[in-house]
């Protein structure tokens, strides 16, 4: 595929409380095995995109450790390249640390790439898609920009804060707004755009000249009338992980095999950094139902409708229900967890019960002892 892949970072409306304080959103652990970025990056590499630039807004260490050289994403080692890029300067305020500023600071890498097209997509939208199909329709349609979207009837409770599109009968984008949860049905932008590299560079530079606080989506909104922007609708499983509540809700939904089949498709692998630890050990007297478990875990207690990360220990008498426990955490004897997100390396053993709700799961901080 003759396109440069650009994985953009999340805007300021995406705030995953707790988990996001210790690592960027793309590097957050997901479904006991993956990181959030694995899905969009796998879409790109499965589509034959061998040159990928990953932009990181802050705290790049975890992301760098996870992505490595990119070899585990099946990027061609001879003609492919994975770059992790971020603004190598001090911003006077966090509001200046946006995608346009980072594109401008790394413009030499964009301009030097030989691909004539770009596919720009953020990591916090989770879906499976062959970008070759999008590029083909983009070229055939003669559009300036092709913008991915999905129709949802759950806009009052999901995709809050995301861009939503107004489309005419020919699927031309005539307006871009925010989803404020005031109506059920919306066409939600996936913030994924296909265009020529030349136009992308022009828009980035125009945005930088227009305002020091402009994001790329702002210049797109300004350009709706002058550019031919076509929508490309996708079906199947689509989620936006832009809050702790959405992280929890999406994770719980994907425990269901029927739901997960809309994301994990035959012949379309989701690549990640592998771990060669031993399989999960289920001790005598343990009980596990409706859950997803990573390898290396030791289960002595009860796990119900939960996601248990790698090398987690659930001790005898403990009950973990409707919860997410990230890797290397320890749940002590007789502890009761319900609607809880336990971050990495935490120890829960001096508390009898922690209980949250779907709307407000309890978060246990990384390395905390409670």
Order of alpha helices (4+ residues) and beta strands (2+ residues): beta-beta-beta-alpha-beta-alpha-beta-alpha-alpha-beta-beta-alpha-beta-beta-beta-beta-alpha-alpha-beta-beta-alpha-alpha-beta-beta-beta-beta-beta-beta-beta-beta-beta-beta-beta-beta-beta-beta-beta
